[in-house]
Amino acid sequence: MHLGETLRRHAVPAVVAAIAAALAVVTAVQGPHPLLAVHGAVIAGCLWVLDGRDAQDRAVAAGARAQSLGWDCLLRPGEGAEVGSPLRAAIAERMRQTQHYVAAFAARHQLQWVSLALPYNPSRDFGEARSARHGDRGHVWLGLRWFHPDHTQHLPAVLEHELAHLAHRDTRTSLTLETTALTVTVLAAGLLPAAQTAAVAAAEWLAVIAVRWAQELACDAHAVRTCGRDAVTRMWSTDLQVARTLAAPSPGPSTPCAAHTATLPCTCAGGSPATPPYSSPPAATRSTPPTRTDRYTCEECGSSVRFHCPGSTGRPGLGGPAPRSHAARDRPFPPALRGGPGTRP
């Protein structure tokens, strides 16, 4: 299955690269062949479009399956975590709020559905957020971090950014841009010398990057209009702090990782203007530590810790030690890093 998926994913890029290389060799040996170049460019563009649309369709379909197998199971009582846990209840309530809001978004934009799912690898994709759209169907991947009470104040800005991608049809725009750039590159390979073809390819690559940055900035602007500038800047400030923590050398085995000891206060209690679609979990649930897991055990109280930020070595591919106790895990940020209202990164 893995071999078949690899072949399906790389077959079309390999064929397109072979067409471009063959045209470049023919042009270098025999000179330009306009008719051959046009045919090669059309074939390469058609293959790229068909492969891109198939990839979009498979991504959206896989997202719908992941929702039924993962997301929906976590919302059923008695599945996925201990019954009655305040932390599980807070996360499940936040997921339900998100699901209702996304359903309203789909109805407003005349979409058949927009599915939601957690990433397949929660430890690696703890803070994941991405989206895809194919026709009138869409899907959004959201990492578990955005539903945890310590970080859920950033969920509105993250979700509005991803929904803006769906509303703007950025997936289709990106595919159209890639296809155009690829077609022009293959056409240049059959008409121009190698140096000029390389210059054309570099210019198109820069154009694709510029358009994608413009898409991201447009979605950020939508999030600012919907959630407020302070909410978006706090989100980026927190992401930068986490990135610096992961890039820093791992502390010793007896020193808690800074990412574990960080607990951001939720500033949207009571429904602030920055988070209109949501209501914040009760303060009592935000301060209640998890009580059970099959990974780490607290050395002070003997209970176990379930949720960890992306600094834990207890999950594959992550750096930093596990927290030794609930007290170490719940230690707050210093005042300068709390990212309260009105702060800037």
C-alpha positions in Angstrom: 0.0 0.0 0.0 2.8 2.4 0.8 4.6 1.6 -2.4 1.4 2.2 -4.4 0.7 5.5 -2.7 4.3 6.6 -3.4 4.1 5.7 -7.0 0.7 7.5 -7.4 2.0 10.6 -5.7 5.3 10.9 -7.7 4.3 9.4 -11.1 2.9 12.5 -12.7 5.8 14.8 -11.5 8.2 12.3 -12.8 6.5 12.1 -16.2 6.3 15.9 -16.4 10.0 16.3 -15.5 10.9 13.7 -18.2 8.9 15.6 -20.8 10.7 18.9 -19.9 14.1 17.2 -20.0 13.4 15.5 -23.3 12.4 18.8 -24.9 15.4 20.6 -23.5 17.7 17.9 -24.9 16.0 18.1 -28.3 16.3 21.9 -28.3 20.0 21.8 -27.4 20.8 19.2 -30.1 18.5 20.1 -33.0 17.2 23.5 -32.2 13.7 24.7 -31.3 10.6 22.6 -32.3 7.5 24.8 -31.8 4.9 22.1 -32.6 6.7 19.5 -30.4 7.0 22.1 -27.6 3.3 23.0 -27.7 2.3 19.3 -27.6 4.6 18.6 -24.7 3.4 21.6 -22.7 -0.3 20.7 -23.3 0.3 17.1 -22.2 2.2 18.2 -19.1 -0.4 20.7 -18.1 -3.3 18.3 -18.5 -1.5 15.6 -16.5 -0.8 18.2 -13.7 -4.4 19.4 -13.6 -5.8 15.9 -13.4 -3.4 14.8 -10.8 -4.0 17.9 -8.7 -7.8 17.5 -8.8 -7.5 13.9 -7.9 -5.3 14.8 -4.9 -7.8 17.4 -3.7 -10.6 14.9 -4.0 -8.7 12.3 -2.1 -7.7 14.8 0.6 -11.3 15.9 1.2 -12.6 12.3 1.2 -9.9 11.2 3.6 -10.8 14.1 5.9 -14.4 13.0 6.0 -13.4 9.5 7.0 -11.0 10.8 9.6 -13.9 12.8 11.2 -16.1 9.8 11.5 -13.2 7.6 12.9 -11.6 10.1 15.2 -13.4 13.4 15.8 -16.9 12.0 16.2 -15.6 9.2 18.6 -14.1 11.8 20.9 -17.5 13.5 21.2 -19.3 10.4 22.2 -19.6 9.9 26.0 -17.4 7.2 27.4 -15.1 7.0 24.4 -11.5 8.3 23.9 -11.0 9.4 27.5 -12.2 8.9 31.1 -15.9 9.7 31.7 -16.4 12.8 33.8 -13.0 14.3 33.3 -13.2 18.1 33.5 -10.4 18.4 30.9 -12.2 16.0 28.5 -15.5 17.8 29.0 -13.9 21.2 28.2 -12.2 19.9 25.0 -15.3 18.1 23.8 -17.4 21.2 24.4 -14.9 23.3 22.4 -15.0 20.8 19.6 -18.8 20.9 19.5 -18.8 24.7 19.4 -16.3 24.5 16.5 -18.4 21.9 14.6 -21.5 24.0 14.9 -19.7 27.2 13.7 -18.2 25.4 10.7 -21.6 23.9 9.8 -23.0 27.5 9.8 -20.1 28.6 7.6 -20.8 25.8 5.1 -24.4 26.8 4.9 -23.6 30.5 4.3 -21.1 29.7 1.5 -23.4 27.0 -0.1 -21.0 24.2 0.6 -22.2 20.6 0.7 -20.1 20.0 3.8 -17.0 21.0 5.6 -15.6 18.1 7.7 -13.3 18.5 10.7 -10.7 16.0 12.0 -7.7 15.7 14.3 -4.4 14.9 12.6 -3.4 11.2 12.3 -0.3 11.8 14.4 -1.4 14.0 17.4 2.1 14.1 18.9 3.8 15.4 15.7 0.8 17.5 14.6 -0.2 18.8 18.0 -0.5 22.4 16.6 -1.5 21.5 13.1 -4.0 23.7 11.1 -4.6 23.3 7.4 -7.5 23.0 5.0 -8.5 21.7 1.5 -11.4 22.2 -0.8 -12.7 20.3 -3.8 -15.8 21.6 -5.5 -18.5 22.2 -2.9 -16.8 20.1 -0.3 -14.1 21.1 2.2 -12.1 19.8 5.1 -10.1 21.4 8.0 -7.4 19.6 10.0 -7.0 21.0 13.5 -4.5 19.8 16.1 -5.6 19.0 19.6 -3.6 21.9 20.9 -6.3 24.4 19.8 -8.9 22.7 21.9 -6.9 22.3 25.1 -8.0 24.9 27.7 -4.4 26.3 27.9 -4.4 27.2 24.2 -8.0 27.4 23.1 -8.1 31.2 23.2 -6.2 31.1 19.9 -8.7 28.8 18.2 -11.0 31.5 16.7 -8.1 33.2 14.9 -6.7 29.8 13.6 -10.1 28.6 12.5 -11.1 31.9 10.7 -7.8 31.7 8.8 -8.5 28.2 7.6 -12.1 28.9 6.7 -10.9 32.0 4.7 -8.8 29.6 2.6 -12.0 27.7 1.8 -14.1 30.8 1.1 -11.4 32.2 -1.2 -11.0 28.8 -3.1 -7.2 29.0 -2.5 -6.8 25.3 -3.3 -8.2 25.8 -6.8 -6.2 29.1 -7.3 -2.9 27.4 -6.3 -3.6 24.5 -8.7 -4.3 26.9 -11.5 -1.2 28.9 -10.8 1.0 25.8 -10.6 -0.4 24.4 -13.9 0.2 27.7 -15.7 3.8 28.0 -14.4 4.5 24.3 -15.3 3.0 24.7 -18.8 5.1 27.8 -19.6 8.2 26.1 -18.2 7.8 23.0 -20.4 7.0 25.3 -23.4 10.2 27.3 -22.7 12.2 24.1 -22.5 11.2 23.3 -26.1 11.8 26.8 -27.5 14.6 28.4 -25.5 18.2 27.6 -24.6 18.8 26.0 -21.2 20.0 29.2 -19.5 16.9 31.1 -20.6 14.6 28.2 -19.6 16.2 28.2 -16.1 15.5 31.9 -15.8 11.9 31.5 -16.8 11.5 28.6 -14.3 13.0 30.7 -11.5 10.8 33.7 -12.3 7.7 31.5 -12.2 8.8 29.8 -9.0 9.1 33.2 -7.4 5.7 34.2 -8.7 4.1 31.1 -7.2 5.7 31.9 -3.8 4.5 35.5 -4.0 0.9 34.5 -4.7 0.9 31.9 -1.9 2.2 34.5 0.5 -0.6 36.9 -0.7 -3.1 34.2 0.0 -1.8 33.7 3.5 -1.8 37.4 4.2 -5.3 37.7 2.9 -6.5 35.0 5.3 -4.7 36.7 8.2 -6.4 39.9 7.3 -9.8 38.2 7.4 -8.9 36.7 10.8 -8.0 40.2 12.0 -11.3 41.6 10.8 -13.2 38.9 12.5 -11.3 38.2 15.8 -9.4 41.5 16.3 -5.8 42.4 15.9 -4.8 41.6 19.5 -6.1 38.0 19.1 -4.1 37.4 16.0 -0.9 38.9 17.4 -1.2 36.9 20.6 -1.5 33.8 18.5 1.6 34.6 16.4 3.5 35.5 19.6 2.7 32.2 21.2 3.7 30.3 18.0 7.0 32.1 18.0 7.6 31.3 21.6 6.9 27.6 21.0 9.2 27.6 18.0 12.0 29.1 20.0 11.4 26.5 22.8 11.6 23.6 20.3 14.7 25.1 18.7 16.5 25.6 22.0 18.8 22.8 23.4 16.9 20.2 25.4 17.1 20.7 29.2 18.5 18.1 31.5 16.3 15.2 32.7 15.5 16.8 36.0 14.5 20.2 34.6 11.0 20.6 33.2 10.8 21.8 29.6 9.8 25.4 29.3 7.0 24.4 26.9 5.4 22.2 29.6 5.6 24.8 32.3 3.9 27.4 30.1 0.2 27.9 30.8 -1.3 30.9 28.9 -4.3 32.5 30.6 -7.5 32.5 28.6 -8.5 36.1 28.0 -11.8 35.5 26.2 -13.9 34.5 29.2 -17.4 35.7 28.9 -17.1 36.1 25.2 -14.9 39.0 24.2 -15.2 40.8 20.9 -12.0 39.0 19.7 -13.8 35.6 19.8 -17.4 36.1 18.6 -18.3 32.6 17.6 -17.2 30.9 20.8 -17.6 30.9 24.5 -14.7 30.1 26.8 -14.6 27.0 29.0 -15.2 27.7 32.7 -12.1 28.9 34.6 -12.4 25.9 36.9 -11.8 23.4 34.1 -8.8 25.3 32.8 -6.9 25.0 36.2 -7.8 21.3 36.7 -4.9 19.0 35.7 -5.5 15.8 33.8 -5.7 12.7 36.0 -5.0 9.7 33.9 -2.9 8.5 31.0 -0.8 5.5 30.0 2.4 7.5 29.5 3.7 9.6 32.4 3.1 9.4 36.2 3.4 12.3 38.5 6.1 11.8 41.1 4.3 13.8 43.8 0.7 12.7 43.7 1.0 9.4 41.8 -1.5 10.3 39.1 -0.8 10.5 35.5 -0.5 13.3 33.0 -2.5 13.0 29.7 -1.8 16.2 27.6 1.6 17.5 26.8 2.7 20.5 24.7 5.2 19.9 21.8 8.2 19.7 24.0 7.9 16.2 25.4 10.2 13.3 24.7 7.5 10.8 25.6 6.1 11.0 22.1 8.1 10.2 19.0 10.1 12.9 17.3 9.9 15.6 20.0 12.5 17.0 22.2 12.5 17.9 25.9 11.7 15.8 29.0 8.3 15.0 30.4 7.0 17.0 33.4 7.9 15.5 36.7 4.8 16.7 38.5 1.6 18.6 38.1 3.1 21.6 39.9 5.9 21.8 37.4 3.5 21.5 34.5 1.1 24.2 35.7 3.7 26.8 36.4 2.7 29.9 34.4 4.7 32.0 32.0 6.7 35.0 33.3 4.7 38.2 33.0 6.6 39.4 30.0 5.6 36.3 28.0 2.0 36.0 29.0 0.7 37.7 25.9 -2.2 39.5 27.6 -4.6 41.9 25.9 -2.9 44.6 23.9 0.5 43.0 23.8 2.6 42.7 20.6 5.1 40.0 19.6 
